């Protein structure tokens, strides 16, 4: 017997004026425990030894996995439309092209 397809529930999302402006982040720190992921979005400026966190998101591991899947899907759609995203390498950074933090493995 074929399973009936349930209509997908529509969710209305409301966003406040302040939140709609967004927050720029160029540095992200991620920590986790058995029950949650903590994602801190920060800004770091070249030549300064510290970053300031502007937003912290706490989510379950299941929601973190769903976020990863959604990001992968949207990155693929972006690259299909606009072309491959070029990542800044340490060599580019040495030439003053930009800056990156943390170890790259």
N, C-alpha and C positions, 0 to 999 in steps of 0.2 A: 504494500500500500504506500503510495507516494505521500510524503510529508507536505502538509499545507504550508505555503509561504505566508508568514505573518507580515502585515504591512509594517514598514519601518516607522518608528515613532519619531515625529518631528520635534526637535528641541529648539525653543526660542532662546537665544542668547542675548543678554543685555550687557552693554559695556558703558561704563561711565566716561565722562569727558576726559578726565585725567588719565585713565587707563588707555583710552583710545590714542593718546599721544605716543605711547610706548616708551620704553627705556632702552637706550643703546647699551650694548654689552660687547666687549671684545675679549673677555676673559671669563672662563667658567670653571668652577671647582665642584667636584662631585664626591660625595661621601655616601656610605650606606651602612645599614644594620640589617639584621635578618628580616625586619618588618617595614623598612622604609628607605627611600632614596632622598638625599638632601642635595639640591642643585642650587648653588649660589651663582648669580649672574653679577659680574663686576666690570668695572672699567679700570684699565691700567694705561698710564701715559708713558711714552718713551723717556728713559732717564730717571724715572721716579721709582723708588724701591718698594712701594706698596700699592695695592689695589684697593678700591672701595667697593663693597658689595651694595648693590642697589635693589636687589630683589632675591628672595629665597623662596624656592618652591620645594615642598615636602610631598612625596607621593609614595604609594605602595609599589613594590617591585612589579606587580602586574601592570599598573598604570605606566611605570617607567618603560616596560617592554612595549606597550601600546604606543607610547610616545616615540620610541625608537623606530617602530614600524611606520608610523605616520611620517616621521622625518625622512626615512629612506624613500618612501613613496613620493613625497613632495620634492626631494632632491632629484630623483630620477625625472620627474615631470619638468622641473626647472631646466635640467641639462638637456632634455629632449627639445625644449623650446628655445633656450638661449645659448646652448653650447656648454662644453665641459667647464667646470669650475676649477680655476688654477689655484692650488694651494701654495702659500708662501713657504719657501724652504729656508733653512738656516743660511744658505749661500745668498739668497735674495736679501735676507735680513742684514747680512754683513755689508751689503751694498747700499743700505739705507732705504730699501724698498718698503719696509714695514717692520713690524716687530711681532714676536711670538714669545710665549712663556712656557715654562715647563720642559721636561725632557721629551724628546721625540724618539720613539722606538720603532 
